[in-house]
Structure formats: structure tokens, C-alpha cells
Amino acid sequence: MERDFNSNFIPPYMDYSMPPPGMDMNEMMMQYEQGCSYYRYLCMQMDYKIKCKEYEKLCETSNNRSARKIE
């Protein structure tokens, strides 16, 4: 699937000295802060999932050890 880059051109960088047309600096800062908050939220979710996996592995190994002692 080919994309027409001429009609939907997005520059590789954004000039932050001038906000895009129709957006003032306050809106741009609010959008930036929302992006940062969302990124932190995603990082916290990933940390939580990693810790849950580590906990599950820890519980599995401790269960295996107790099972070995009984037998």
C-alpha cells in the first residue's frame, strides 16, 4: 500500500517558535502536558505488569520448592 506524501506531508520536526495555525501556545502546552501524562501512565502500566510477572515467577518457584520438600 503506497502513501501519497505530497498531499499529507508532515515535516520531520516541528518549529516550536511559532504554533501551528489555529492553535495558541496555551493549547500547545496543554497538548504537550497531556502527552507527558499519558506516557507516564503507560510506563506505570508496564512497570506494574512486569512486577506482576516477577511475582508470579517467584510464587511458582516457592511452590515448587515446597512441593519438593513434601515429596
All heavy atoms as a GROMACS GRO file, in nm:
protein
  598
    1MET      N    1   0.085  -0.118   0.000
    1MET     CA    2   0.000   0.000   0.000
    1MET      C    3   0.090   0.124   0.000
    1MET      O    4   0.170   0.143   0.090
    1MET     CB    5  -0.089  -0.003   0.123
    1MET     CG    6  -0.187   0.106   0.132
    1MET     SD    7  -0.293   0.071   0.275
    1MET     CE    8  -0.413   0.191   0.252
    2GLU      N    9   0.075   0.204  -0.101
    2GLU     CA   10   0.158   0.323  -0.112
    2GLU      C   11   0.085   0.443  -0.057
    2GLU      O   12  -0.036   0.454  -0.064
    2GLU     CB   13   0.195   0.346  -0.258
    2GLU     CG   14   0.286   0.239  -0.313
    2GLU     CD   15   0.326   0.268  -0.455
    2GLU    OE1   16   0.318   0.385  -0.498
    2GLU    OE2   17   0.364   0.174  -0.524
    3ARG      N   18   0.163   0.534  -0.003
    3ARG     CA   19   0.106   0.654   0.055
    3ARG      C   20   0.152   0.775  -0.025
    3ARG      O   21   0.269   0.783  -0.062
    3ARG     CB   22   0.150   0.667   0.200
    3ARG     CG   23   0.089   0.784   0.269
    3ARG     CD   24   0.123   0.786   0.414
    3ARG     NE   25   0.070   0.909   0.469
    3ARG     CZ   26   0.072   0.940   0.595
    3ARG    NH1   27   0.122   0.856   0.681
    3ARG    NH2   28   0.023   1.052   0.638
    4ASP      N   29   0.062   0.866  -0.049
    4ASP     CA   30   0.096   0.988  -0.121
    4ASP      C   31   0.149   1.089  -0.021
    4ASP      O   32   0.073   1.147   0.057
    4ASP     CB   33  -0.028   1.042  -0.193
    4ASP     CG   34   0.004   1.164  -0.275
    4ASP    OD1   35   0.124   1.190  -0.300
    4ASP    OD2   36  -0.090   1.235  -0.314
    5PHE      N   37   0.280   1.109  -0.021
    5PHE     CA   38   0.341   1.200   0.076
    5PHE      C   39   0.326   1.346   0.036
    5PHE      O   40   0.347   1.434   0.117
    5PHE     CB   41   0.489   1.167   0.094
    5PHE     CG   42   0.510   1.041   0.170
    5PHE    CD1   43   0.544   0.924   0.107
    5PHE    CD2   44   0.494   1.039   0.308
    5PHE    CE1   45   0.564   0.809   0.178
    5PHE    CE2   46   0.512   0.923   0.380
    5PHE     CZ   47   0.547   0.807   0.316
    6ASN      N   48   0.292   1.373  -0.087
    6ASN     CA   49   0.279   1.512  -0.131
    6ASN      C   50   0.154   1.578  -0.073
    6ASN      O   51   0.157   1.695  -0.038
    6ASN     CB   52   0.277   1.519  -0.283
    6ASN     CG   53   0.410   1.480  -0.342
    6ASN    OD1   54   0.513   1.500  -0.279
    6ASN    ND2   55   0.407   1.422  -0.461
    7SER      N   56   0.046   1.504  -0.061
    7SER     CA   57  -0.078   1.566  -0.012
    7SER      C   58  -0.086   1.565   0.141
    7SER      O   59  -0.149   1.650   0.200
    7SER     CB   60  -0.200   1.494  -0.071
    7SER     OG   61  -0.201   1.360  -0.027
    8ASN      N   62  -0.023   1.468   0.206
    8ASN     CA   63  -0.028   1.458   0.352
    8ASN      C   64   0.111   1.474   0.412
    8ASN      O   65   0.156   1.393   0.491
    8ASN     CB   66  -0.086   1.322   0.394
    8ASN     CG   67  -0.230   1.307   0.351
    8ASN    OD1   68  -0.303   1.404   0.349
    8ASN    ND2   69  -0.267   1.186   0.316
    9PHE      N   70   0.180   1.577   0.372
    9PHE     CA   71   0.318   1.595   0.418
    9PHE      C   72   0.322   1.646   0.561
    9PHE      O   73   0.260   1.746   0.595
    9PHE     CB   74   0.392   1.692   0.326
    9PHE     CG   75   0.534   1.715   0.368
    9PHE    CD1   76   0.628   1.615   0.353
    9PHE    CD2   77   0.571   1.834   0.425
    9PHE    CE1   78   0.758   1.636   0.393
    9PHE    CE2   79   0.701   1.856   0.466
    9PHE     CZ   80   0.795   1.756   0.450
   10ILE      N   81   0.394   1.573   0.645
   10ILE     CA   82   0.417   1.616   0.783
   10ILE      C   83   0.567   1.636   0.796
   10ILE      O   84   0.645   1.543   0.770
   10ILE     CB   85   0.368   1.511   0.884
   10ILE    CG1   86   0.218   1.490   0.869
   10ILE    CG2   87   0.403   1.552   1.027
   10ILE    CD1   88   0.164   1.376   0.950
   11PRO      N   89   0.612   1.754   0.834
   11PRO     CA   90   0.757   1.777   0.842
   11PRO      C   91   0.820   1.689   0.950
   11PRO      O   92   0.754   1.650   1.047
   11PRO     CB   93   0.767   1.926   0.879
   11PRO     CG   94   0.636   1.961   0.936
   11PRO     CD   95   0.536   1.869   0.875
   12PRO      N   96   0.948   1.655   0.934
   12PRO     CA   97   1.014   1.568   1.032
   12PRO      C   98   1.035   1.636   1.167
   12PRO      O   99   1.066   1.571   1.265
   12PRO     CB  100   1.148   1.535   0.966
   12PRO     CG  101   1.170   1.646   0.870
   12PRO     CD  102   1.033   1.691   0.824
   13TYR      N  103   1.023   1.764   1.174
   13TYR     CA  104   1.035   1.837   1.300
   13TYR      C  105   0.930   1.946   1.303
   13TYR      O  106   0.875   1.984   1.201
   13TYR     CB  107   1.174   1.897   1.316
   13TYR     CG  108   1.208   1.995   1.206
   13TYR    CD1  109   1.178   2.129   1.220
   13TYR    CD2  110   1.267   1.953   1.088
   13TYR    CE1  111   1.205   2.219   1.119
   13TYR    CE2  112   1.295   2.042   0.987
   13TYR     CZ  113   1.264   2.176   1.003
   13TYR     OH  114   1.291   2.264   0.904
   14MET      N  115   0.902   1.994   1.422
   14MET     CA  116   0.801   2.099   1.435
   14MET      C  117   0.869   2.224   1.487
   14MET      O  118   0.945   2.218   1.584
   14MET     CB  119   0.692   2.054   1.531
   14MET     CG  120   0.576   2.146   1.539
   14MET     SD  121   0.445   2.068   1.635
   14MET     CE  122   0.324   2.195   1.630
   15ASP      N  123   0.844   2.334   1.425
   15ASP     CA  124   0.903   2.460   1.468
   15ASP      C  125   0.823   2.512   1.586
   15ASP      O  126   0.709   2.557   1.572
   15ASP     CB  127   0.901   2.561   1.352
   15ASP     CG  128   0.969   2.691   1.388
   15ASP    OD1  129   1.040   2.694   1.490
   15ASP    OD2  130   0.952   2.789   1.314
   16TYR      N  131   0.880   2.502   1.706
   16TYR     CA  132   0.809   2.540   1.827
   16TYR      C  133   0.813   2.690   1.854
   16TYR      O  134   0.753   2.738   1.948
   16TYR     CB  135   0.864   2.465   1.949
   16TYR     CG  136   0.825   2.321   1.945
   16TYR    CD1  137   0.917   2.224   1.911
   16TYR    CD2  138   0.696   2.282   1.974
   16TYR    CE1  139   0.881   2.090   1.907
   16TYR    CE2  140   0.658   2.150   1.971
   16TYR     CZ  141   0.752   2.054   1.937
   16TYR     OH  142   0.716   1.924   1.933
   17SER      N  143   0.884   2.764   1.769
   17SER     CA  144   0.886   2.909   1.788
   17SER      C  145   0.752   2.971   1.746
   17SER      O  146   0.713   3.074   1.798
   17SER     CB  147   1.000   2.972   1.711
   17SER     OG  148   0.982   2.950   1.572
   18MET      N  149   0.683   2.904   1.654
   18MET     CA  150   0.552   2.952   1.611
   18MET      C  151   0.453   2.836   1.619
   18MET      O  152   0.477   2.731   1.559
   18MET     CB  153   0.558   3.004   1.467
   18MET     CG  154   0.638   3.131   1.451
   18MET     SD  155   0.635   3.188   1.281
   18MET     CE  156   0.462   3.213   1.254
   19PRO      N  157   0.345   2.851   1.691
   19PRO     CA  158   0.246   2.742   1.696
   19PRO      C  159   0.177   2.726   1.562
   19PRO      O  160   0.173   2.818   1.481
   19PRO     CB  161   0.147   2.789   1.803
   19PRO     CG  162   0.166   2.935   1.814
   19PRO     CD  163   0.306   2.965   1.773
   20PRO      N  164   0.123   2.607   1.536
   20PRO     CA  165   0.051   2.587   1.409
   20PRO      C  166  -0.069   2.679   1.400
   20PRO      O  167  -0.120   2.725   1.502
   20PRO     CB  168   0.007   2.441   1.416
   20PRO     CG  169   0.056   2.385   1.542
   20PRO     CD  170   0.126   2.491   1.619
   21PRO      N  171  -0.115   2.706   1.279
   21PRO     CA  172  -0.231   2.795   1.264
   21PRO      C  173  -0.353   2.743   1.338
   21PRO      O  174  -0.382   2.624   1.335
   21PRO     CB  175  -0.257   2.796   1.114
   21PRO     CG  176  -0.139   2.734   1.050
   21PRO     CD  177  -0.064   2.658   1.154
   22GLY      N  178  -0.419   2.828   1.410
   22GLY     CA  179  -0.540   2.791   1.483
   22GLY      C  180  -0.512   2.736   1.622
   22GLY      O  181  -0.603   2.697   1.692
   23MET      N  182  -0.385   2.734   1.663
   23MET     CA  183  -0.351   2.682   1.795
   23MET      C  184  -0.258   2.782   1.865
   23MET      O  185  -0.156   2.819   1.810
   23MET     CB  186  -0.282   2.546   1.784
   23MET     CG  187  -0.250   2.482   1.917
   23MET     SD  188  -0.159   2.327   1.903
   23MET     CE  189  -0.287   2.216   1.854
   24ASP      N  190  -0.296   2.826   1.982
   24ASP     CA  191  -0.208   2.919   2.053
   24ASP      C  192  -0.113   2.840   2.143
   24ASP      O  193  -0.118   2.718   2.153
   24ASP     CB  194  -0.289   3.022   2.132
   24ASP     CG  195  -0.372   2.960   2.242
   24ASP    OD1  196  -0.380   2.836   2.248
   24ASP    OD2  197  -0.428   3.035   2.324
   25MET      N  198  -0.022   2.910   2.209
   25MET     CA  199   0.080   2.845   2.292
   25MET      C  200   0.019   2.769   2.409
   25MET      O  201   0.070   2.663   2.448
   25MET     CB  202   0.181   2.949   2.343
   25MET     CG  203   0.278   2.996   2.236
   25MET     SD  204   0.375   2.862   2.166
   25MET     CE  205   0.500   2.844   2.289
   26ASN      N  206  -0.090   2.821   2.466
   26ASN     CA  207  -0.152   2.752   2.580
   26ASN      C  208  -0.207   2.615   2.538
   26ASN      O  209  -0.191   2.517   2.610
   26ASN     CB  210  -0.266   2.836   2.639
   26ASN     CG  211  -0.213   2.956   2.713
   26ASN    OD1  212  -0.099   2.957   2.760
   26ASN    ND2  213  -0.295   3.060   2.722
   27GLU      N  214  -0.270   2.610   2.421
   27GLU     CA  215  -0.322   2.483   2.372
   27GLU      C  216  -0.208   2.386   2.342
   27GLU      O  217  -0.217   2.267   2.372
   27GLU     CB  218  -0.405   2.505   2.245
   27GLU     CG  219  -0.538   2.572   2.270
   27GLU     CD  220  -0.614   2.593   2.140
   27GLU    OE1  221  -0.592   2.515   2.045
   27GLU    OE2  222  -0.694   2.687   2.134
   28MET      N  223  -0.100   2.439   2.286
   28MET     CA  224   0.014   2.355   2.254
   28MET      C  225   0.078   2.300   2.381
   28MET      O  226   0.113   2.182   2.388
   28MET     CB  227   0.117   2.434   2.173
   28MET     CG  228   0.216   2.344   2.102
   28MET     SD  229   0.304   2.428   1.972
   28MET     CE  230   0.424   2.517   2.068
   29MET      N  231   0.090   2.382   2.485
   29MET     CA  232   0.147   2.336   2.612
   29MET      C  233   0.055   2.234   2.678
   29MET      O  234   0.102   2.136   2.736
   29MET     CB  235   0.171   2.454   2.707
   29MET     CG  236   0.292   2.538   2.670
   29MET     SD  237   0.444   2.443   2.666
   29MET     CE  238   0.459   2.390   2.832
   30MET      N  239  -0.075   2.255   2.669
   30MET     CA  240  -0.169   2.161   2.728
   30MET      C  241  -0.158   2.026   2.657
   30MET      O  242  -0.159   1.921   2.721
   30MET     CB  243  -0.312   2.215   2.719
   30MET     CG  244  -0.410   2.141   2.806
   30MET     SD  245  -0.566   2.226   2.833
   30MET     CE  246  -0.621   2.262   2.669
   31GLN      N  247  -0.145   2.028   2.526
   31GLN     CA  248  -0.130   1.904   2.449
   31GLN      C  249   0.000   1.834   2.487
   31GLN      O  250   0.004   1.712   2.502
   31GLN     CB  251  -0.132   1.936   2.300
   31GLN     CG  252  -0.133   1.814   2.213
   31GLN     CD  253  -0.142   1.849   2.065
   31GLN    OE1  254  -0.120   1.963   2.027
   31GLN    NE2  255  -0.171   1.751   1.984
   32TYR      N  256   0.106   1.910   2.507
   32TYR     CA  257   0.235   1.853   2.548
   32TYR      C  258   0.223   1.788   2.685
   32TYR      O  259   0.271   1.676   2.706
   32TYR     CB  260   0.342   1.962   2.548
   32TYR     CG  261   0.474   1.917   2.605
   32TYR    CD1  262   0.561   1.841   2.528
   32TYR    CD2  263   0.510   1.950   2.736
   32TYR    CE1  264   0.682   1.799   2.579
   32TYR    CE2  265   0.630   1.907   2.787
   32TYR     CZ  266   0.716   1.832   2.709
   32TYR     OH  267   0.835   1.789   2.761
   33GLU      N  268   0.159   1.856   2.779
   33GLU     CA  269   0.142   1.802   2.914
   33GLU      C  270   0.056   1.676   2.912
   33GLU      O  271   0.083   1.580   2.985
   33GLU     CB  272   0.081   1.907   3.006
   33GLU     CG  273   0.178   2.020   3.038
   33GLU     CD  274   0.112   2.133   3.114
   33GLU    OE1  275  -0.009   2.122   3.145
   33GLU    OE2  276   0.181   2.231   3.143
   34GLN      N  277  -0.048   1.674   2.830
   34GLN     CA  278  -0.130   1.553   2.818
   34GLN      C  279  -0.048   1.437   2.763
   34GLN      O  280  -0.062   1.324   2.809
   34GLN     CB  281  -0.251   1.580   2.727
   34GLN     CG  282  -0.356   1.666   2.791
   34GLN     CD  283  -0.467   1.702   2.693
   34GLN    OE1  284  -0.453   1.685   2.573
   34GLN    NE2  285  -0.577   1.753   2.746
   35GLY      N  286   0.036   1.465   2.666
   35GLY     CA  287   0.123   1.361   2.610
   35GLY      C  288   0.217   1.307   2.715
   35GLY      O  289   0.238   1.185   2.724
   36CYS      N  290   0.276   1.395   2.795
   36CYS     CA  291   0.366   1.351   2.902
   36CYS      C  292   0.292   1.268   3.006
   36CYS      O  293   0.343   1.166   3.053
   36CYS     CB  294   0.432   1.472   2.969
   36CYS     SG  295   0.553   1.554   2.865
   37SER      N  296   0.173   1.311   3.043
   37SER     CA  297   0.094   1.236   3.141
   37SER      C  298   0.058   1.098   3.087
   37SER      O  299   0.065   0.999   3.160
   37SER     CB  300  -0.035   1.312   3.175
   37SER     OG  301  -0.005   1.433   3.237
   38TYR      N  302   0.022   1.090   2.961
   38TYR     CA  303  -0.013   0.962   2.901
   38TYR      C  304   0.108   0.870   2.897
   38TYR      O  305   0.099   0.751   2.925
   38TYR     CB  306  -0.069   0.984   2.761
   38TYR     CG  307  -0.118   0.858   2.694
   38TYR    CD1  308  -0.224   0.786   2.747
   38TYR    CD2  309  -0.056   0.809   2.580
   38TYR    CE1  310  -0.269   0.670   2.687
   38TYR    CE2  311  -0.100   0.693   2.519
   38TYR     CZ  312  -0.206   0.624   2.573
   38TYR     OH  313  -0.249   0.508   2.515
   39TYR      N  314   0.225   0.926   2.864
   39TYR     CA  315   0.349   0.848   2.860
   39TYR      C  316   0.381   0.793   3.000
   39TYR      O  317   0.417   0.677   3.014
   39TYR     CB  318   0.463   0.935   2.808
   39TYR     CG  319   0.595   0.865   2.809
   39TYR    CD1  320   0.627   0.770   2.711
   39TYR    CD2  321   0.690   0.893   2.907
   39TYR    CE1  322   0.748   0.706   2.711
   39TYR    CE2  323   0.811   0.827   2.908
   39TYR     CZ  324   0.840   0.734   2.810
   39TYR     OH  325   0.960   0.670   2.811
   40ARG      N  326   0.366   0.877   3.103
   40ARG     CA  327   0.391   0.830   3.241
   40ARG      C  328   0.293   0.720   3.277
   40ARG      O  329   0.329   0.621   3.341
   40ARG     CB  330   0.378   0.946   3.339
   40ARG     CG  331   0.503   1.029   3.350
   40ARG     CD  332   0.491   1.122   3.468
   40ARG     NE  333   0.371   1.202   3.459
   40ARG     CZ  334   0.367   1.333   3.452
   40ARG    NH1  335   0.478   1.402   3.457
   40ARG    NH2  336   0.254   1.397   3.442
   41TYR      N  337   0.166   0.735   3.237
   41TYR     CA  338   0.064   0.634   3.265
   41TYR      C  339   0.102   0.501   3.200
   41TYR      O  340   0.093   0.395   3.263
   41TYR     CB  341  -0.071   0.684   3.213
   41TYR     CG  342  -0.179   0.580   3.211
   41TYR    CD1  343  -0.239   0.537   3.329
   41TYR    CD2  344  -0.221   0.524   3.092
   41TYR    CE1  345  -0.339   0.440   3.328
   41TYR    CE2  346  -0.321   0.428   3.089
   41TYR     CZ  347  -0.379   0.387   3.207
   41TYR     OH  348  -0.477   0.292   3.205
   42LEU      N  349   0.145   0.505   3.073
   42LEU     CA  350   0.185   0.383   3.006
   42LEU      C  351   0.306   0.319   3.072
   42LEU      O  352   0.314   0.197   3.086
   42LEU     CB  353   0.215   0.410   2.858
   42LEU     CG  354   0.097   0.444   2.770
   42LEU    CD1  355   0.144   0.475   2.628
   42LEU    CD2  356  -0.005   0.332   2.770
   43CYS      N  357   0.402   0.400   3.116
   43CYS     CA  358   0.521   0.347   3.184
   43CYS      C  359   0.481   0.281   3.316
   43CYS      O  360   0.532   0.174   3.349
   43CYS     CB  361   0.622   0.458   3.211
   43CYS     SG  362   0.704   0.517   3.061
   44MET      N  363   0.390   0.343   3.390
   44MET     CA  364   0.345   0.283   3.516
   44MET      C  365   0.273   0.151   3.490
   44MET      O  366   0.290   0.054   3.565
   44MET     CB  367   0.255   0.380   3.592
   44MET     CG  368   0.331   0.496   3.651
   44MET     SD  369   0.239   0.620   3.746
   44MET     CE  370   0.071   0.582   3.734
   45GLN      N  371   0.194   0.145   3.384
   45GLN     CA  372   0.124   0.020   3.349
   45GLN      C  373   0.224  -0.090   3.316
   45GLN      O  374   0.209  -0.204   3.362
   45GLN     CB  375   0.036   0.043   3.226
   45GLN     CG  376  -0.109   0.053   3.256
   45GLN     CD  377  -0.192   0.057   3.127
   45GLN    OE1  378  -0.143   0.087   3.019
   45GLN    NE2  379  -0.318   0.027   3.141
   46MET      N  380   0.326  -0.057   3.239
   46MET     CA  381   0.427  -0.157   3.203
   46MET      C  382   0.504  -0.203   3.326
   46MET      O  383   0.530  -0.322   3.342
   46MET     CB  384   0.523  -0.101   3.098
   46MET     CG  385   0.461  -0.084   2.962
   46MET     SD  386   0.392  -0.237   2.894
   46MET     CE  387   0.536  -0.335   2.877
   47ASP      N  388   0.540  -0.111   3.414
   47ASP     CA  389   0.609  -0.149   3.538
   47ASP      C  390   0.523  -0.243   3.621
   47ASP      O  391   0.572  -0.342   3.676
   47ASP     CB  392   0.646  -0.026   3.620
   47ASP     CG  393   0.760   0.053   3.560
   47ASP    OD1  394   0.834  -0.005   3.478
   47ASP    OD2  395   0.775   0.171   3.598
   48TYR      N  396   0.394  -0.214   3.630
   48TYR     CA  397   0.303  -0.298   3.707
   48TYR      C  398   0.295  -0.438   3.648
   48TYR      O  399   0.302  -0.538   3.720
   48TYR     CB  400   0.164  -0.233   3.711
   48TYR     CG  401   0.061  -0.316   3.783
   48TYR    CD1  402   0.061  -0.325   3.921
   48TYR    CD2  403  -0.035  -0.386   3.711
   48TYR    CE1  404  -0.034  -0.403   3.988
   48TYR    CE2  405  -0.130  -0.463   3.776
   48TYR     CZ  406  -0.129  -0.471   3.914
   48TYR     OH  407  -0.221  -0.548   3.978
   49LYS      N  408   0.284  -0.446   3.516
   49LYS     CA  409   0.275  -0.577   3.451
   49LYS      C  410   0.404  -0.656   3.471
   49LYS      O  411   0.400  -0.777   3.495
   49LYS     CB  412   0.245  -0.561   3.302
   49LYS     CG  413   0.103  -0.519   3.276
   49LYS     CD  414   0.073  -0.514   3.128
   49LYS     CE  415  -0.072  -0.475   3.106
   49LYS     NZ  416  -0.111  -0.481   2.967
   50ILE      N  417   0.518  -0.590   3.463
   50ILE     CA  418   0.646  -0.658   3.484
   50ILE      C  419   0.656  -0.709   3.627
   50ILE      O  420   0.697  -0.822   3.651
   50ILE     CB  421   0.763  -0.563   3.450
   50ILE    CG1  422   0.768  -0.539   3.299
   50ILE    CG2  423   0.895  -0.619   3.500
   50ILE    CD1  424   0.861  -0.428   3.257
   51LYS      N  425   0.615  -0.627   3.722
   51LYS     CA  426   0.620  -0.670   3.862
   51LYS      C  427   0.525  -0.786   3.888
   51LYS      O  428   0.556  -0.877   3.964
   51LYS     CB  429   0.589  -0.553   3.955
   51LYS     CG  430   0.701  -0.452   3.959
   51LYS     CD  431   0.676  -0.346   4.062
   51LYS     CE  432   0.777  -0.235   4.054
   51LYS     NZ  433   0.912  -0.276   4.085
   52CYS      N  434   0.408  -0.787   3.824
   52CYS     CA  435   0.315  -0.899   3.839
   52CYS      C  436   0.376  -1.027   3.785
   52CYS      O  437   0.364  -1.134   3.848
   52CYS     CB  438   0.183  -0.869   3.767
   52CYS     SG  439   0.081  -0.747   3.850
   53LYS      N  440   0.442  -1.019   3.668
   53LYS     CA  441   0.507  -1.137   3.612
   53LYS      C  442   0.617  -1.187   3.704
   53LYS      O  443   0.632  -1.307   3.725
   53LYS     CB  444   0.566  -1.106   3.473
   53LYS     CG  445   0.465  -1.077   3.368
   53LYS     CD  446   0.411  -1.204   3.310
   53LYS     CE  447   0.318  -1.170   3.196
   53LYS     NZ  448   0.252  -1.286   3.144
   54GLU      N  449   0.697  -1.095   3.759
   54GLU     CA  450   0.803  -1.135   3.851
   54GLU      C  451   0.745  -1.201   3.975
   54GLU      O  452   0.798  -1.301   4.024
   54GLU     CB  453   0.887  -1.014   3.890
   54GLU     CG  454   0.972  -0.960   3.777
   54GLU     CD  455   1.042  -0.831   3.813
   54GLU    OE1  456   1.014  -0.774   3.920
   54GLU    OE2  457   1.126  -0.787   3.733
   55TYR      N  458   0.636  -1.148   4.025
   55TYR     CA  459   0.571  -1.206   4.143
   55TYR      C  460   0.518  -1.346   4.113
   55TYR      O  461   0.532  -1.437   4.195
   55TYR     CB  462   0.458  -1.114   4.190
   55TYR     CG  463   0.388  -1.164   4.313
   55TYR    CD1  464   0.450  -1.159   4.438
   55TYR    CD2  465   0.259  -1.217   4.305
   55TYR    CE1  466   0.386  -1.205   4.551
   55TYR    CE2  467   0.194  -1.264   4.417
   55TYR     CZ  468   0.258  -1.258   4.540
   55TYR     OH  469   0.194  -1.305   4.652
   56GLU      N  470   0.458  -1.363   3.994
   56GLU     CA  471   0.409  -1.496   3.957
   56GLU      C  472   0.523  -1.596   3.950
   56GLU      O  473   0.511  -1.709   3.998
   56GLU     CB  474   0.338  -1.489   3.821
   56GLU     CG  475   0.202  -1.422   3.826
   56GLU     CD  476   0.140  -1.405   3.689
   56GLU    OE1  477   0.202  -1.448   3.588
   56GLU    OE2  478   0.032  -1.347   3.682
   57LYS      N  479   0.635  -1.555   3.892
   57LYS     CA  480   0.750  -1.645   3.884
   57LYS      C  481   0.804  -1.678   4.022
   57LYS      O  482   0.841  -1.791   4.051
   57LYS     CB  483   0.861  -1.583   3.799
   57LYS     CG  484   0.831  -1.583   3.652
   57LYS     CD  485   0.944  -1.523   3.573
   57LYS     CE  486   0.911  -1.517   3.426
   57LYS     NZ  487   1.020  -1.457   3.348
   58LEU      N  488   0.806  -1.579   4.110
   58LEU     CA  489   0.852  -1.600   4.247
   58LEU      C  490   0.761  -1.698   4.320
   58LEU      O  491   0.809  -1.789   4.389
   58LEU     CB  492   0.856  -1.466   4.322
   58LEU     CG  493   0.907  -1.469   4.464
   58LEU    CD1  494   1.055  -1.507   4.465
   58LEU    CD2  495   0.888  -1.333   4.528
   59CYS      N  496   0.632  -1.684   4.302
   59CYS     CA  497   0.536  -1.776   4.366
   59CYS      C  498   0.550  -1.917   4.309
   59CYS      O  499   0.540  -2.015   4.382
   59CYS     CB  500   0.393  -1.726   4.348
   59CYS     SG  501   0.357  -1.581   4.446
   60GLU      N  502   0.574  -1.929   4.179
   60GLU     CA  503   0.591  -2.061   4.118
   60GLU      C  504   0.714  -2.131   4.174
   60GLU      O  505   0.708  -2.249   4.208
   60GLU     CB  506   0.605  -2.048   3.966
   60GLU     CG  507   0.476  -2.023   3.894
   60GLU     CD  508   0.497  -2.009   3.744
   60GLU    OE1  509   0.610  -2.036   3.695
   60GLU    OE2  510   0.401  -1.971   3.676
   61THR      N  511   0.823  -2.057   4.187
   61THR     CA  512   0.946  -2.120   4.238
   61THR      C  513   0.930  -2.158   4.385
   61THR      O  514   0.978  -2.262   4.427
   61THR     CB  515   1.068  -2.029   4.221
   61THR    OG1  516   1.043  -1.904   4.285
   61THR    CG2  517   1.098  -2.007   4.074
   62SER      N  518   0.861  -2.075   4.463
   62SER     CA  519   0.843  -2.109   4.604
   62SER      C  520   0.748  -2.229   4.619
   62SER      O  521   0.767  -2.313   4.706
   62SER     CB  522   0.792  -1.990   4.683
   62SER     OG  523   0.662  -1.954   4.640
   63ASN      N  524   0.648  -2.239   4.531
   63ASN     CA  525   0.557  -2.355   4.534
   63ASN      C  526   0.632  -2.482   4.493
   63ASN      O  527   0.609  -2.589   4.550
   63ASN     CB  528   0.438  -2.334   4.442
   63ASN     CG  529   0.337  -2.236   4.501
   63ASN    OD1  530   0.338  -2.212   4.622
   63ASN    ND2  531   0.253  -2.182   4.416
   64ASN      N  532   0.720  -2.470   4.395
   64ASN     CA  533   0.797  -2.586   4.352
   64ASN      C  534   0.890  -2.632   4.464
   64ASN      O  535   0.910  -2.751   4.484
   64ASN     CB  536   0.876  -2.554   4.226
   64ASN     CG  537   0.787  -2.540   4.104
   64ASN    OD1  538   0.674  -2.589   4.104
   64ASN    ND2  539   0.836  -2.474   4.002
   65ARG      N  540   0.949  -2.540   4.537
   65ARG     CA  541   1.039  -2.576   4.647
   65ARG      C  542   0.962  -2.647   4.758
   65ARG      O  543   1.009  -2.746   4.813
   65ARG     CB  544   1.107  -2.452   4.702
   65ARG     CG  545   1.212  -2.397   4.612
   65ARG     CD  546   1.280  -2.278   4.673
   65ARG     NE  547   1.370  -2.216   4.577
   65ARG     CZ  548   1.423  -2.099   4.592
   65ARG    NH1  549   1.397  -2.028   4.700
   65ARG    NH2  550   1.504  -2.051   4.501
   66SER      N  551   0.844  -2.596   4.792
   66SER     CA  552   0.767  -2.659   4.899
   66SER      C  553   0.717  -2.796   4.854
   66SER      O  554   0.708  -2.888   4.935
   66SER     CB  555   0.651  -2.569   4.942
   66SER     OG  556   0.561  -2.552   4.835
   67ALA      N  557   0.686  -2.813   4.726
   67ALA     CA  558   0.642  -2.942   4.676
   67ALA      C  559   0.756  -3.044   4.682
   67ALA      O  560   0.735  -3.160   4.713
   67ALA     CB  561   0.590  -2.929   4.534
   68ARG      N  562   0.877  -2.999   4.655
   68ARG     CA  563   0.992  -3.088   4.662
   68ARG      C  564   1.018  -3.134   4.804
   68ARG      O  565   1.058  -3.246   4.828
   68ARG     CB  566   1.116  -3.018   4.607
   68ARG     CG  567   1.117  -3.010   4.457
   68ARG     CD  568   1.249  -2.956   4.408
   68ARG     NE  569   1.221  -2.863   4.300
   68ARG     CZ  570   1.294  -2.759   4.270
   68ARG    NH1  571   1.400  -2.728   4.341
   68ARG    NH2  572   1.261  -2.681   4.170
   69LYS      N  573   0.998  -3.044   4.900
   69LYS     CA  574   1.023  -3.080   5.041
   69LYS      C  575   0.924  -3.185   5.090
   69LYS      O  576   0.960  -3.270   5.167
   69LYS     CB  577   1.015  -2.955   5.127
   69LYS     CG  578   1.130  -2.860   5.108
   69LYS     CD  579   1.114  -2.739   5.197
   69LYS     CE  580   1.225  -2.638   5.171
   69LYS     NZ  581   1.207  -2.518   5.249
   70ILE      N  582   0.801  -3.176   5.044
   70ILE     CA  583   0.698  -3.269   5.089
   70ILE      C  584   0.726  -3.408   5.034
   70ILE      O  585   0.714  -3.508   5.103
   70ILE     CB  586   0.558  -3.221   5.047
   70ILE    CG1  587   0.526  -3.092   5.120
   70ILE    CG2  588   0.453  -3.327   5.073
   70ILE    CD1  589   0.400  -3.025   5.075
   71GLU      N  590   0.768  -3.417   4.911
   71GLU     CA  591   0.793  -3.548   4.849
   71GLU      C  592   0.919  -3.602   4.899
   71GLU      O  593   0.968  -3.673   4.957
   71GLU     CB  594   0.803  -3.535   4.697
   71GLU     CG  595   0.673  -3.493   4.635
   71GLU     CD  596   0.688  -3.471   4.487
   71GLU    OE1  597   0.796  -3.494   4.432
   71GLU    OE2  598   0.590  -3.428   4.425
   0.00000   0.00000   0.00000
